[in-house]
């Protein structure tokens, strides 16, 4: 599931592993690849690693937004619910 559509654009999401989900959120101005060593070293979990809009492999937002909108705004809840299904 590399790209998930949101009202702001498309978020790249790495979704790997099996077990209880762990959501890895990166800080500004980095990307989800920051967590690769931790993901590779921590087995037994489902790792969900998104890139913020405009960072990493996600598209730029199509409208003005706050950085935390990808995770905590209505579009964040939408993409996360889709990924967790």
C-alpha angles and dihedrals in degrees: 000000000000100000126034119189118232132171088261098049136281125322121206109226126184108206113184141153135027132264134051111356122253117193111209111200120190127212129240124306097013134084138232092267085079087080097052096106092050093046092049092048098047113070129181095051139093106241117209110188116176129182116226116246109284095016133095110345097337121108122249115266115265092218139027112284143160116257093245093053090090089063110023106025123084091271090054092055090047097054093040092052089051092050094048094055 
